[in-house]
Amino acid sequence: MEFKVAVVPGDGVGPDVVAEGVRALQAAGRKFGHKFTLQETVIGGQAVKKYGSSLPKETLDICAWSDAILFGSVGEAKEDFYATIRPGGGLAGLRKHFELFCNLRPIWVYPALINVTPLKPEVIRDTNYLVIRYITGGIVYGKPRGLSKTKKGRRAVNTIRFAEEEAEKALRTAFEIARSRRKKLTLVNHSNVLEIGKLWRQVAVELAPEYADVELEHQYSDNCAHGLIHHPRHYDVVIFEDMAQAGMVNDEGANIMGSMGMPPSGELCPNVGKSVADGLLHCFGLYQSIHGTAPDIAGQGIANPIATILSVAMMLRYSFNLPREAAAIDAAVGRVLDKGYRTVDIMEPGKTRVSTREIGELIAAEVEKGT
C-alpha cells in the first residue's frame, strides 16, 4: 500500500527526533511492503524567517496533499512575547484548519523503565490509560481575547467558550474509545465553579445511557492530578473540558513513562457518527511527541526520539489502519529498551548510553528484524 506523509520538523529538537521517526516509518515500510511518500516543509520559527508567517500557504498545501502529518515542535529559544507573529501560531493554525479536535495521549509503562521514574514501581506497574483533549476550542481559540492598555495599566482578556455540539463531539469520541478499551471514562470538569464544566457534565450524563456498557465518573482537575500519581491504574480513558488543565495534568504521564521524551501524541478528526472501528481509523491526523522544542539540546544528538517514533506507530494505527505495523514499532522500542540501550534522559547505571540517531537506528533495525 502507498501513503503520503507531510514531514514538518519545525524548531529546536524537532528535526532531530523527526528524522528518527521517519527512519522507523521507512523500516516498517520495508518490513511490511508499504510505500511512504514523504514531503518536507517548514512551520513555526523556521517558517517565520523564510516566509514571514508561522504557517505559510506552502505548508498548508503539502499537509492537505498528505494522508497524515509527522510533526516535530515549534518555538524559539528566546521567543518575543510582544511579537505579532509567533511560532506557536503555526501549530494552532494547523489544528484549526484541518479540524484536528481530538488529541490522544496514551500513557503506559515499558517494564524496562519501571525503575527510571521518580514514582514507586508498585504504583505505576501495569498502568495504561489514555488522555483525550479537545484542542480546537475553549480558551486557546475563544474570543474576545487580547492585550490592551487602559488608564490604570495593561489588561489581558481570554475567553473560554464551548458550544454543546463541541462537547458532544468530543464526549462521543471518548465514549467510543472507552468502549473499545476497559469501558471506563473519567470526565475531568469544574462543574462546581465554571459554566463550561456544567455544560460538559450535563452533556456527558445525557449521553451516558447510549453507552450503558461504559462506566462514567466525574473528577475535578486537582483530584485527577493527585489520582494520576497516587493510583494511575484506576484510569482508563480520561477526557478534559479544558485544554490548559489537560496539558498540565497530562504531562504527569511523562513521569510514569520515564521522561518527557517517551509519551506519543496524535491529533485526529474522527467521524464521530460512526463506531470507533470506522470513525477513528483512516482519519486524517497530526502526530508528534508531547515535549517542546528543548532548544538547549537541539542538534547535540542527545534528544530522546522514542516519543516521536511511538507517534509514528499511532499514525500507522489510526490514519493508515495498519495495527500490525504499529504494534511492530511499539514492540521494537520495548526490545531495544530491554537490551539496555538508553538516551541520556532515561539513563540508568549499567545501561548503554546512545545518541538520538543510534537509538533510532537500533529501533528501526528491530522493526525490520521483527520478533
SULVENUR-V828639 format. One record per backbone hydrogen bond with DSSP energy under -0.5 kcal/mol. NH is the residue of the N-H (numbers start at 0). CO is the residue of the C=O. E is the energy in kcal/mol with one decimal. If there is no record, write none. Layout:
BEGIN
NH CO E
NH CO E
END
This chain:
BEGIN
2 34 -2.8
4 36 -2.9
5 67 -2.4
6 4 -0.6
6 38 -2.6
7 5 -0.6
7 69 -3.2
10 72 -3.2
12 292 -2.7
13 10 -2.4
14 11 -0.5
16 12 -2.3
17 13 -2.6
18 14 -1.5
19 15 -0.7
20 16 -1.7
21 17 -2.6
22 18 -1.7
23 19 -2.1
24 20 -2.2
25 21 -2.7
26 22 -1.9
27 23 -2.2
28 24 -1.9
29 25 -2.3
30 26 -2.5
31 27 -2.4
32 28 -1.3
33 28 -1.7
34 0 -3.3
35 33 -0.5
36 2 -3.0
36 34 -0.6
37 35 -0.6
38 4 -2.0
40 6 -2.2
43 53 -2.0
45 42 -0.9
46 42 -0.6
47 43 -2.2
48 44 -2.1
49 45 -1.6
50 46 -3.6
51 46 -0.9
51 47 -1.3
52 46 -0.9
59 55 -1.8
60 56 -2.8
61 57 -2.2
62 58 -2.4
63 59 -2.4
64 60 -1.7
65 61 -1.1
66 3 -3.1
67 3 -0.9
68 284 -2.5
69 5 -3.1
70 68 -0.6
70 286 -3.1
71 7 -2.5
72 8 -1.4
78 75 -0.7
80 78 -0.9
82 79 -1.4
85 83 -0.6
88 85 -1.6
89 86 -2.0
91 87 -1.6
92 88 -2.2
93 89 -2.0
94 90 -2.4
95 91 -2.1
96 92 -2.7
97 93 -2.3
98 95 -0.8
99 94 -2.4
100 98 -2.1
101 267 -2.4
102 100 -0.8
102 132 -2.6
103 101 -0.6
103 265 -3.4
104 130 -2.5
106 128 -3.1
108 126 -1.0
109 107 -0.5
110 108 -0.6
112 109 -2.3
113 110 -1.6
115 112 -1.7
116 112 -0.8
122 119 -1.5
123 119 -1.7
124 120 -2.2
126 123 -2.2
128 106 -2.3
129 235 -2.8
130 104 -2.1
131 237 -3.3
132 102 -2.0
133 239 -0.6
134 100 -1.9
134 132 -0.7
137 160 -1.2
139 136 -0.7
140 137 -0.7
141 137 -1.8
145 156 -2.2
147 154 -2.4
149 152 -2.5
152 149 -1.4
154 147 -3.0
156 145 -2.2
160 158 -0.6
165 162 -0.7
166 162 -1.8
167 163 -2.7
168 164 -2.2
169 165 -2.2
170 166 -2.6
171 167 -2.8
172 168 -1.6
173 169 -2.1
174 170 -2.9
175 171 -2.5
176 172 -2.4
177 173 -2.7
178 174 -2.3
179 175 -1.1
179 176 -0.6
180 176 -0.5
180 177 -1.2
182 177 -2.2
184 214 -3.4
185 236 -2.8
186 184 -0.6
186 216 -2.9
187 185 -0.7
187 238 -3.1
188 186 -0.7
188 218 -2.3
192 189 -1.2
193 189 -2.9
197 193 -1.6
198 194 -2.4
199 195 -2.5
200 196 -2.3
201 197 -2.7
202 198 -2.6
203 199 -2.4
204 200 -2.5
205 201 -2.1
206 202 -2.0
207 203 -1.8
208 204 -0.6
209 206 -1.8
210 206 -0.7
210 207 -1.5
211 208 -0.8
213 210 -2.4
214 182 -2.4
216 184 -2.5
218 186 -2.3
223 219 -2.5
224 220 -2.6
225 221 -1.7
226 222 -2.5
227 223 -2.7
228 224 -0.6
228 225 -0.8
229 225 -2.9
230 226 -2.7
233 230 -1.7
234 231 -1.5
236 183 -1.5
237 129 -2.9
238 185 -2.8
239 131 -1.6
240 187 -1.7
245 241 -2.1
246 242 -2.3
247 243 -1.7
248 244 -2.6
249 245 -3.0
250 246 -1.1
251 248 -1.6
252 249 -2.1
253 250 -1.1
254 250 -0.6
254 251 -1.0
255 251 -1.1
256 252 -2.2
257 253 -1.6
258 253 -1.0
261 258 -1.5
262 258 -0.6
264 287 -0.5
265 103 -2.2
266 285 -2.9
267 101 -3.3
267 265 -0.5
268 283 -1.2
270 278 -1.7
271 269 -1.1
273 270 -1.5
278 274 -3.9
279 275 -1.6
281 317 -2.4
282 279 -0.7
282 317 -0.8
285 266 -2.4
286 68 -2.8
287 264 -1.7
289 262 -1.4
296 293 -2.0
297 293 -0.5
299 296 -1.7
301 296 -0.5
304 302 -0.7
306 260 -2.0
308 304 -2.4
309 305 -3.0
310 306 -1.6
311 307 -1.8
312 308 -1.5
313 309 -1.7
314 310 -2.0
315 311 -2.4
316 312 -2.1
317 313 -2.9
318 314 -0.9
319 314 -1.7
321 315 -3.4
325 321 -2.2
326 322 -2.5
327 323 -1.7
328 324 -1.5
329 325 -2.3
330 326 -2.6
331 327 -2.0
332 328 -2.3
333 329 -1.7
334 330 -2.3
335 331 -2.2
336 332 -2.2
337 333 -2.5
338 334 -1.6
339 336 -1.7
340 335 -1.7
341 351 -2.7
345 342 -1.4
346 343 -1.1
350 347 -1.8
351 339 -2.8
352 350 -0.6
353 341 -2.8
355 300 -1.9
358 354 -2.4
359 355 -1.6
360 356 -2.6
361 357 -2.3
362 358 -2.3
363 359 -2.3
364 360 -2.3
365 361 -1.9
366 362 -2.3
367 363 -2.1
368 364 -2.2
369 365 -2.9
END
